[in-house]
Amino acid sequence: MPVRTGQEYISGLKDRPREVWLNGERVKDVTTHPALRNGVRSVAALYDMQHDPSLREEMTFASPTTGEPVGLSFMVPKTIDDLVRRREMMSRWAWASCGMMGRSPDFMNSIFSAWAGSADYFAQDRPEYKQNVLNYHEFIRENDVTLTHALVNLQRRRNPGPTDILSGEVALTLVKETDAGIVVKGSRTLATLGPISDEIAIYPVASHRLDETARRQSFSFSIPCDTPGVKFLCRESFDLGRSHFNHPLGSRFEEMDSVVFFNNVLVPWERVFLLGDVELCNGYGMGTQSDSHTGHQILNRCLVKTEFTLGLADLIVDTLGSGTIPHVQEQVAELITYRDVLRSCVRAAEADAAPNQWGMMCPNINALRAGRNVFGRSMYPRMVEIIQLLGTGSLMALPAEADFEAEIGPELEQYFATDTTNARDRAKLFHLAWDASCSAFSGRQVLYERMFGGNPVRNSITLFQNYDKEPFKKKVRRFLELEDWPGN
């Protein structure tokens, strides 16, 4: 079938109810539950964009199987032009949520497309796993499947001991192999978009390497979210049931994070991609170079989020008439710098892209890693702080939408108007600024950007240990060996 519509996505969730728990209640229908329905609608809107006649060429490409239009994020890129074209499509989806939805479907699509482009990697485990990966990529591409993933085991202590790992008391663990498939039991976190996805993928993550004893925790697979024995436990929703005026981001882009429990879940053999090979599980990211493809999608979304914050900041300045104040100019200039740094990283990743051993074009991982590291650790928290500093008291003196319709409305129109903006538009803008910088929704955004790529300290240690620094040391040694310097 060609690309799905938003309604087809919603109907698919209704037709395949999954076990979802939220605030002590089992959710009967994720498409209508107040805490989840607006997130569902926002994902549905992404699918509808693929059917917009003016965007069709930007959002889709011809299926290699049927010739029908399928989502461009399923493309296995062969050239730099393919990477650029796919990134432009991803930008369209990222702007639809102002960069706030970290798990829009193109993220997982890029992972499985990279795996399909490097499917021989999986054949090193068992020959049939290569075909499993190729078949699954074709399945999700032709059915426009919405995927989530859960990569990290829950922990009973910060440094998990052998009991947690080897006994399978907490970690997701292989229980047995059967003629039909493998059976797994345990927990995983954190499945963003999990309750409103069609399928969930499980695989290792580089920041949590498996040791040589963890064969029963070494696997990769994907199954439907309604598979018997799979349960999703949601955090509290940041969609507070308020209007788009009062809560413009949280009321639209609640993508929900969840812990996933697996209670003796059967995974059919055709859905298994790796099993029992610790080395291959630890090395899949770099071995397939899927890390560079997910990094491309992530950093492009971060760029969009930065551009959104820059636009929001400048509207605040225009509304308050603060553009002549030096420190305000300095703060907006800082946002401009962040935007240009991230854009440079994205473009460098494309310009320095190279084909891997199987002919798939891969963005340069170093440029992407640099942008991702500084965005989560320093840029985004500072961007949020700048919005707070620019908005100051206007973020607190904030009438609600209903206030404008109440008896006090005329006073609001009189006292909240500025030289450039009427009272209602001012309030609407600052509700957006509040939601981007001060609300519970914004707090989750900061935490997400800090941590979703793994522990920043652990990632830095990995970078230190694996980055090839020798060429630079060699140049310094060569300088130190010079007895004379030209001109001396």
N, C-alpha and C positions, 0 to 999 in steps of 0.2 A: 504494500500500500504506500502511497505517497505521504508527504509530511502530514502530521495530525493537525487538526484544529484544536482550539482550546476546549471546545465542548467535548470532543472525543477524548481528550485527556481527562476531563472531569468525569465523563461517563465510565472510563476505565477504572477510576478510583471507586466509583459507586459499585461497579460490577464485581470488584474483587476486594471486599472489605478485609481489613487487616486488624490485628489485635493491638490497639493503641490505648494507653492509659495516661490520663492527665488530671492532676489534682484529685486523685482518689476515685476517678470516674472512668469507666470504660467508654471510649468514644464510639458511638454507633455509626456515624457517618462523618468522615473527615472533611467532606466537601460542604457540609452545612454547620459544623460545630463552630461557635463564635470565635474560638481561639485559633482556628486553623483555616476557616473558609476564605479569608482575604488573601492569605498566602497562596492558596489554591488558585484563586482568581488571577493573581499576579503571574503565576507560572503559566496559566492558560493564556494570558495575554501575550506571552512570549511566543507560544505556538501559533497564535493568530497572526503575528507579524509575518510569519513565513508565507501566509496566504495573501498578504497585501500586494496587489499587482505592481505597485511602485517599488517594492522591496524584493520581489521574487528572485531576481538575478543576484542580489546581494546576500540573500539568506539561504539559498539552496544550490544544489548541483544535481546533475543527472545520475541516478543510481547505476552503479556498474552492473547490477543484476537485472533491473527492469527498465531502466531509462526514465523512470518517473522521478520527479523532484524529491530529494531527500535533504535533510538538514546539513548545512555546510560544515558544521562542527564534527561531522562523521568522516570528513575527507581525510585520507592518508596523504599528506603533502609530499610532492616529489620535487618541487622547485621553491625558490624563495617567493616567487609570485603567489604560489599556493598559500604560503604562510601569511603573506600580507592580506590576501583575499579573505582567508579564514579569520584573521585578526579583525578586519573591518566588520565582518559579520558579528563577531563576539562583542565588538564595541556597541553595536546596535542593541544587543541584549543587555549589556551592562548599563547603558544609559537608561533603559526602560525602568531600572530600579535605582538609578543614581549611584550605581556601584555597590548598593547595600546588600544585594543577594549574592553571597559568596558561593553558593552552590546552585546557581542556575544550571540547567541541564548540559550546557556546553562544557562544563568542567569535566564531568565523568565521560562525556562523549570523546573528549580529547585523549583521555587515558586509554580507552579501549581502541581508539583509532591508532594510537601509537603502538599498542600491543599487537594489533593486526598487522601493522607495518613491520613489526619485528617478531612475527609469530614463530620463527625458527628458534628463538630463545627458549620457548616453552617446550619444544621438542627435545631439548636436552634432558628434561625430566622423564617424560614418556612421549613417544612419537605422536600418540593420539591427542595430546594436549595442544599441539599446534593447530590441529583441525578444530578442536573445541573453541579456541580463541577466535579463529577465523569465522566459524559458524555463529558464534555469539555476537561478534561485531556486525555481521550481516543481519542478524535477528534484530538487534537494537536499532540499527540504521533503518531497516525496512519498516519497522513498527514505531519508530520515533519514541523509544522507551525513555522514561524519566528514571534516572538512577541516583541512588545515594551510596555512600560507603561508610564503613566503620572500621577503623584501623588499629585502635589501641585497646588493650585489655584494661578492665577496671583493676585497681590495686587495693590491697588491704593495708599496705604500707607504702611509703614513698619509694623505698628501695625493695622491690618484691623479692622475697626469698624463694628457695626451691619448692616450698610447699605450695605457694600460689601458682607457680608455673608448672611444675611437674605433675602435681596431683590433679590439675584441672579443676580445682575448687572454685577458682575465679576466672582464670584465663579461658578463652575459647579453645577447646581441645578436641582432637579427634578421638571419638569413643570407639568406633569400629569401622571396618570396611565390609560392605555387603555386595551382593550381585547387582543391586540397584544403584548403589552409590556409597558415599561416606556419611557417617552419622557424627554430628558435632554437638557439643554441650559447653555452655559457659556464657560469658558476657563480652560485649564490645561497646566502646564509646569513641567518638561521639558522632552519631548519625544525623548530620544537619540535613534537613529536608526529608528525613526518613519517613515520618508518618504520611507524607503526601507524595511519595515516590512510588513507581511501579515495582522496582527491583532494588536489591541491596547487594553490593559487591563487598567481599571480604578479602583482604590481602595484607601483607606485611607493610611496615613503614620504616624508612631508612633510619629515622631518629630513634627507633626502638628495636635495635638489632637483636635477632634471635641467637642464643648461644648454641653450641654444638649438641647440647642435650635436648633441645626443644623440637625434636622431630614431630611430635604429636601436635605442636602448635604451628607447624610450618605448612601453610596451604594457601591457596587462592581459589576463590569460587564466586559465583553470583547466582542468586535465587530470587523468586518473586517475594515481595513483602508480605503476601498473604500465605506463605508457606506455613503449614501446621507446626507449632512449637516456637514460632518467632513472635516476640512481644516487644513493643516499643514503649518506653517510659519517658514522657515529655517533661521538660522543665516548665515553669509557669510561663504563660504566654505574655508577650509584650504588646500584643494587640489588645488594648484596654477597652475595646468596644466603643471608642469615640469616633467622631467624624473625621473625614480627611482634612478638614479645616483645622481641627484641634490637635490631631495626631497624624500628620501627613505621611510620615514614614512607617511608624509602627502599625498603622491601620491598613497598610498595603503590603509590607515586605516582611512579615513574620514567617521566616523559613523554618522555624522550629528545630531545636536540637534535641536529640533523644539518646538515651542509653538503650541498647538492644540486648535482650536475653534470648538465648538459643537453648531450648529444652529438648534434647535428643532430636535434632532437626536432620532430616534426610536431604542430602545434596546429591542429585542425580550425577552419574559419571560424566555425562555430556556437559555439565556445568562446572566441572573441576578443571583448573588451569595449571596448578602446581600442587604437589603433595609430597611431603616428607623430605624434601631436599632443602636443608637449611641454607646452604650456600646460594642456591638459585633464588630462594625466597629473599635473602638479604640483598642480593645483587640485581633484582629485576629492574629497579628504577633506572640505574645507570646502564644496565645491560641492554634494556630496550630503548633507553633514552626517553622514556615516558615522562621522567622528571622535567625535562626541558619543555615538553609540550604542555604539561599542566602549569609549569611556571610561566609560560607564554600567556595562557589564559588568565592566570592569577594577576600577573603584573599589569596586564592590559586593563583588567577590572580596577586595580588600584589606581592606575592612571585616570580612568574615568571618575573614580571617587574623588580624586584630588582636584580634577577639573570642576566637579560639582561643588566641592568645598570652596574653591576659588570664586566661582560664580556667586555662591551664597554670600561669601564675605564681601564681595564688591557691592552686592545689592544692599547689604546692611549699611555699608559706608554711604552709599547714595541716599538711603532712606534717612539716616541720621545726620547727613551733612558733615561727616567727620573726615572727609578726604583731604583736608588741608593740614591735619594734625600729623606731625612727623612720625610719631610712634605707630600711628595707624598705617601710614604709608609703608613703614618698615615691615609691619606684620603681613600686609597683603603681598608685599614684595617677596617675603619668605615663602608664601604659598605659591607664588609664580615660580620661584626657584625649584620648589619641590616638584611642581608639574613638569618643568623642563628637564630635571634630572631623570624622572621616571620615563618620560617620553624618550629620552636619549638611550636609556637602558633597553626599552622595548625595541627601538630602531636598531641599536647595536646588535641585539640578539638576532634580529632578522638579517642584517647586513653580514654578520659573521656566521650565519647558519651554514651547516655542511651536511651532506648525506651520511647516514650511518652505513654499516657494512651490508645492510639489506636494501639500500637505496632510498630510504625514507629521509626526507629533508628535516633536519632537527635544528631548532633555534639554539644559539649559543647559551649554554647553561650558566656560565660565569656572569654574563651581563644580567641575566634574570635573577640569579641568586643575590647579586649585589643590590639590585633594586628591592627585592623582597625583604632582605635583611634590614635595610634602613627604613623601609616603609613601616613595618610592624613594630620595630623597637623604638623608633624615634619620630619619624615623620607624622604618622597618623595621630598618636597621642598629642603631639604638638599642634596639629591642625585643629583638633577638637578644642584645645586650649585657646587657640587664636579666635575661634568663633565665640567662645565665652568672653574673651577680653574685648572683642569688638562689640558684642551685644550688650554687655554689662547689665544695667538695671532693666533694660527693655526686655530681657529674657524672663524677668520676674513680673513686671507690670504688664500682665498679658490677659486681656479679656477673652473669654470664650466666645465661640460662634453664637451661642444662644443669647449672650449679653447684648448683642447688636439688635436683636429682635425684641428685647425686653424694654421696660419703661425707662431704663437708664441709658438706652441707646443714644439719644441726642447728646448726652454728656460725653459719651465715648467719641462720637463724631467730632465734637468740639475740641476735646483735650488731647486726643491721641493722634490727630493728623499732624504731619510734618510739612515742611516747605515743598517736598517733592511727592508725598504719598498721602492718600486719605487714610483714615483711621482703620478701616476694615482691611485694606491691603497691608498696612503696617502690621496689624495683628496676625494676619495670615503668614506673612514672611517670618515673623518672630516665633510663631508656633513651629515652623519648619526649622528655624535655627535651634530652638529648644530641643526638638526631637533629634537633631543631628549632634547635639553637644551636651545635653544635660539630662535627658530622660533615661529610663531604664533601657529603652531600645538602644540609645547611644552608648550606654555603658557596656552592653553586650557587644556592640560593634568594636569598641576599643579592645576588649578582651579577646574577641575573635581574631582581630588583625595581629595582636601580639602573639597568640598561641596556636592558631590553627595549623601552622606549618611545623609544629613541634616545639619542644623546649628551646628557646633562643640560645641559651648557654650551651646546651648539648649540640645544637646546630653549628655554633661557632667553633666548638672543639673539633667537630667533624671537618669543618672547612679548614681549620688550622692544620689538621693532620693529613689532609688529602690534597690540598692545593699545591700545585707545582711552583714553589718559590725559588727553585734553583737558578733559573735564568737571571733573576734579579740579583741574587747573591753573587753569581758569576761576574756580572758587570761591576759590582762594587769591589770584588777581589781584584779585578783587572785594574781598576782605578788605583787601589792601594799599592799595587805593584809598580806603578809608574814612578820613575825617579825624576823626570822632568815633565813639565806641562807646556804645551805650545804657548809661546809669548813670554815665558819666564826667562 
